[in-house]
Amino acid sequence: MANLEQEMRTELVFHPMDQFIVKPLFGDGPVHWYTPTNVTLWMAVAIAAIFFMLVIGTRGRAVVPSRAQSIAELAYGFIHKMVEDVAGKDALKFFPYIFTLFLFIVFSNFLGLLPRSFTTTSHVAVTATLAMLVFVTVTVVGFVKNGAGFLSLFWVSSAPLALRPVLAIIEIISYFVRPVSHSIRLAGNMMAGHAVMKVFAAFAPLILLSGVGIAVTPLSIIAIAAMYGLEVLVAFIQAYVFTILTCVYLRDALHPAH
C-alpha cells in the first residue's frame, strides 16, 4: 500500500513550465532551425483554421451568412474600423497586414486553450518576430513617406527648448524599446495564464492521496474553470492589444508631427 501511494505521488508531480518546451515532431533529437516541432505544427494549424474561416467559410457569400461567414465578416469589420479610427484612412492600405496579424495571434491564442495543444504565442521567439516585423515596417514606412521629417517624432516641439534634447533621448529610447514591450507583453501574459492553470491542476488529484484533498480538490477544479474563463478573455484581449498598438505605431509613422 505504501509503495502504491509512493508511485501515485511520483506520477502526480507537475512541472508547470514543461508545457512550453519545444519538442521535435519526429524522434527525440536536438531541435535545429529546420526541425519540424510542436511550434511548427500549431502555427500550421492556426493558418489552416484561418484559411478555413476566411476562404472555405465564406465561399458561399450568402445573403443570410453561415456562422463561419458571420465570424469572418465581424472580424473584418472590427479590424477595418480599428485601423481607420486609430491610424487614419490613409493607413487602410496596410489593413491586410494588420488583419493577418490579428487573426494569426487570436487563433494561436485560442488554439492554445485546447487540451494537449501548444500555445505558440507563449514563446518570445514567435512574438518577437511579429513585433520586429511591425517595427521594421513602421520605420520604413515613416522614412519613405516623410523622409527626414520622420525624425520630428522624437523632437517634442511643444516642450521648452531646454528640455527638448533630453526628451528627444527619452523618445528615441522608448521607440527602440517598442518591439521588446510589444513582444514580451503578449508572450508573458499567455505563458503566465497557462502556468497558473497548470499549478491549480496539480492540486486536483490530492483527493487520491489525503483527506485534505476532499476540500482542496473541488476548490482547485473551480479555480481551473475560473482561470480558463479568464484566459479566454485574455486570448482575445492580448490579440486586440497587439493589433491596436500596431495601429498606433503606424499612425506615428504616417503622421509623426501629430
C-alpha positions in Angstrom: 0.0 0.0 0.0 2.9 2.3 0.9 4.5 1.5 -2.5 1.3 2.3 -4.3 0.9 5.6 -2.6 4.6 6.5 -3.4 4.0 5.7 -7.0 0.9 7.9 -7.1 2.9 10.7 -5.5 5.6 10.3 -8.2 3.1 10.3 -11.0 1.2 13.4 -9.7 4.3 15.6 -9.8 3.6 18.6 -12.0 6.0 20.8 -13.8 4.1 23.9 -15.0 6.7 25.1 -17.4 7.1 21.8 -19.2 4.1 22.7 -21.5 6.3 25.4 -23.1 9.1 23.1 -24.1 9.8 23.0 -27.9 10.0 19.4 -29.0 10.6 17.8 -32.4 7.6 16.2 -34.0 9.6 13.1 -35.0 12.1 11.5 -32.7 13.9 12.9 -29.7 16.9 14.5 -31.3 18.1 18.1 -31.0 16.0 20.9 -32.4 17.5 22.9 -35.3 16.1 25.8 -37.2 14.8 23.4 -39.9 13.4 20.7 -37.5 9.6 20.4 -37.5 8.4 20.9 -33.9 5.3 21.3 -31.9 5.5 25.0 -32.6 5.6 24.4 -36.3 2.6 22.1 -36.1 0.4 24.5 -34.1 1.3 27.5 -36.2 0.3 25.5 -39.3 -3.0 24.5 -37.5 -3.6 28.2 -36.8 -3.0 29.1 -40.5 -5.3 26.2 -41.6 -8.0 27.4 -39.3 -7.8 31.0 -40.6 -7.9 29.6 -44.2 -11.0 27.6 -43.4 -12.8 30.5 -41.8 -11.9 33.2 -44.5 -11.9 31.0 -47.6 -14.0 27.9 -47.1 -16.4 29.5 -44.6 -17.2 32.5 -46.9 -17.1 30.9 -50.3 -20.9 30.8 -50.5 -21.2 34.5 -49.8 -24.8 34.0 -48.8 -27.2 36.9 -48.1 -28.0 35.1 -44.9 -24.5 34.2 -43.7 -23.4 31.0 -42.1 -21.7 31.0 -38.7 -18.2 31.0 -40.3 -19.1 33.8 -42.7 -20.6 35.8 -39.8 -17.5 35.5 -37.8 -15.3 36.3 -40.8 -17.3 39.4 -41.6 -17.4 40.5 -38.0 -13.6 40.2 -37.6 -13.1 42.0 -41.0 -15.3 44.9 -39.9 -13.8 45.1 -36.4 -10.2 45.4 -37.6 -11.1 47.6 -40.5 -12.8 50.1 -38.2 -9.9 49.9 -35.8 -7.3 50.7 -38.4 -9.4 53.6 -39.8 -10.2 55.1 -36.3 -6.7 54.8 -34.8 -4.3 55.2 -37.8 -6.5 57.1 -40.2 -7.9 56.4 -43.6 -4.6 56.6 -45.3 -3.5 53.6 -43.2 -6.2 51.3 -44.8 -3.6 50.2 -47.4 -2.0 48.3 -44.5 -5.2 46.7 -43.4 -4.4 43.3 -45.0 -1.2 43.1 -43.0 -2.8 44.2 -39.7 -5.8 41.9 -40.3 -3.4 39.0 -40.8 -1.5 39.8 -37.6 -4.7 39.9 -35.6 -6.1 36.6 -37.0 -2.8 34.7 -36.5 -2.4 35.9 -32.9 -6.1 35.4 -31.9 -6.2 31.9 -33.4 -2.9 30.9 -31.9 -4.1 32.1 -28.5 -7.4 30.3 -28.7 -5.9 27.1 -30.1 -3.5 27.1 -27.1 -6.5 26.6 -24.8 -7.3 23.2 -26.3 -6.2 20.1 -24.4 -2.8 18.7 -25.5 -2.2 21.8 -27.7 0.8 24.2 -27.7 0.5 27.9 -27.3 2.9 29.3 -29.9 2.4 32.9 -28.7 3.8 32.0 -25.3 7.3 31.9 -26.9 9.2 35.2 -27.2 10.8 33.9 -30.4 7.4 34.0 -32.1 6.1 37.2 -30.6 9.5 39.0 -31.1 9.4 38.0 -34.8 6.0 39.5 -35.1 7.0 42.7 -33.2 10.2 43.1 -35.2 8.3 42.9 -38.4 5.9 45.6 -37.2 8.9 47.7 -36.0 10.8 47.5 -39.3 7.6 48.0 -41.4 6.6 51.1 -39.4 10.1 52.6 -39.5 10.5 52.0 -43.3 7.0 53.5 -43.9 7.9 56.5 -41.7 11.0 57.4 -43.7 9.6 56.6 -47.1 6.5 58.8 -46.5 8.1 61.6 -44.6 11.8 61.4 -45.3 13.9 63.2 -42.7 10.6 64.7 -41.3 10.0 61.3 -39.6 12.6 62.4 -37.1 10.2 65.0 -35.8 8.6 62.2 -34.0 11.5 62.4 -31.5 11.6 66.2 -31.2 8.9 67.4 -28.8 8.4 70.9 -30.2 5.7 71.8 -27.6 8.2 71.4 -24.8 10.5 74.1 -23.5 13.6 74.4 -25.6 16.0 73.4 -22.8 14.1 70.1 -22.3 13.8 69.1 -25.9 17.2 67.3 -26.2 16.5 65.3 -23.0 13.0 64.4 -24.2 14.5 63.5 -27.6 16.8 61.0 -26.0 13.9 59.6 -24.0 11.7 59.4 -27.1 14.4 57.6 -29.1 14.9 55.0 -26.3 11.2 54.4 -26.0 10.9 54.0 -29.7 13.6 51.3 -29.8 12.1 49.6 -26.8 8.8 49.2 -28.6 9.4 45.7 -30.1 10.6 44.5 -26.7 7.5 45.6 -24.8 5.3 44.7 -27.8 6.5 41.1 -27.8 7.0 40.4 -24.1 3.6 41.7 -23.2 1.9 39.1 -25.4 4.2 36.2 -24.6 4.3 36.9 -20.8 0.5 37.1 -20.5 0.0 33.8 -22.4 2.7 32.0 -20.5 1.6 33.2 -17.1 -2.0 32.2 -17.5 -1.2 28.7 -18.7 1.3 28.2 -16.0 -1.2 29.2 -13.3 -3.8 26.8 -14.7 -1.2 24.0 -14.6 -0.4 24.9 -10.9 -4.0 24.7 -10.0 -4.3 21.4 -11.8 -1.5 20.0 -9.6 -3.9 20.2 -6.6 -6.8 18.4 -8.3 -5.5 14.8 -7.6 -4.9 15.4 -3.9 -8.2 13.7 -3.1 -6.5 10.5 -4.1 -3.7 11.0 -1.5 -5.1 12.5 1.7 -8.2 13.7 3.5 -7.2 17.3 2.8 -7.9 16.7 -0.8 -11.6 16.4 -0.1 -11.6 20.2 0.4 -8.7 21.1 -1.9 -9.7 19.2 -5.0 -13.1 20.9 -5.5 -11.5 24.3 -4.9 -8.8 23.6 -7.4 -11.3 22.5 -10.1 -13.3 25.7 -9.5 -10.1 27.7 -9.8 -9.1 26.0 -13.0 -12.6 26.7 -14.5 -12.3 30.4 -13.4 -8.8 30.7 -14.9 -9.8 29.0 -18.1 -12.7 31.6 -18.5 -10.2 34.4 -17.8 -7.8 33.0 -20.3 -10.5 33.0 -23.0 -10.8 36.8 -22.4 -7.0 37.2 -22.2 -6.6 35.4 -25.5 -8.8 37.9 -27.3 -7.6 41.0 -25.3 -3.9 40.3 -26.0 -4.5 39.9 -29.7 -6.5 43.2 -29.6 -3.8 45.0 -27.7 -1.0 43.8 -30.0 -3.1 44.9 -33.0 -4.1 48.3 -31.7 -0.5 49.1 -30.7 0.5 48.2 -34.3 -2.1 50.8 -35.5 -0.8 53.4 -33.0 2.8 52.8 -34.3 1.6 53.1 -37.8 -0.2 56.3 -37.1 3.1 57.7 -35.7 4.9 56.7 -38.9 2.3 58.3 -41.2 1.8 61.4 -39.1 4.9 62.0 -37.0 4.1 65.6 -36.3 0.8 64.8 -34.5 
